[in-house]
Amino acid sequence: MSAEPREALTVTRAMSEADVDEVLSVEGAAYDFPWSQRVFLDCLRMGYDCAVQLAAGQVVGYLILSRVLDEAHVLNLAIHPEFQNEGRGGNLLRRAMRRARCLGAASIYLEVRPSNPGAVHLYQRSGFRLVGRRRDYYPTLDGREDALVMRRELPKGG
């Protein structure tokens, strides 16, 4: 019996409160300074566009997207480390751009740690350009780290 590739079993759908415990597990595995359960629940209650990516029924990634006027903002995007480098982050990022267009956004922003070259490369490869820096934005084990602010214009239309 041959095993199917993990990508073949991938589904992306809207996040619900029932997903938050699994999302927290991904968050804790992906980040040294994870968001709390309350932050994720607040994002859901605020009506942000929240999605989970599942592989074989298990949450392996998620996306939190907000929109204000004609701008969208990727607030959080993470893939469990065991499932990284399989194109999953790019899939969620493309979903973010599609959803942002559908919600009427003309551009999409995000922040990323300069110490995360894989994410920086993904965003650059996806058409995001550096537009600024937020000083001391992220906590680190020995202080603070700036955030790179990146932006991508979205094509007009659906």
Steps between C-alpha positions, in 0.01 A plus 500: 500500500648837401472802725345814352706818518404718795397780263228279349327490836511877558182702556471871583181624662368770729627482858251443782532527876524120509830526305672736742668233716662345192590846367671572834702183458623617158564851637706363789706277270560777246578797727704566812248765607159358406167679499263407781171317468321826575663675202382229260150503648491880473600477132209264437257719696617814315410334172851483359546259213647200685585173327661171593691264280453132577703199392330167558252674731766666719552879514850563363470870417282806528447852374354811663410784261339835580373773272448870561370712213703400194792338685536144624750386762637152557502500880632147538592212273671186626570145393601235753878444462447132410294611197712793379678515163215317326333805342242535777598854600476610138156342473377692805658822372326461162174442690563823694548694177187352340291570811639853527396571139154355563467723806581809291863557599734667253814401690612258768756553775688279742785512750779245509808443712826568312633192684249283309661484154268223379193717560667811355586301186144364472354850521748646250436211260126575537542862393526671838743793520665656802329830588618564855621376832335492844765552761510249790176337382568137592623357832811284492676288759748783560299816428303623199519466123377735230229393258529540127176647363416361159225592256354360179259671267207279405364481147164663446196278458384168648 
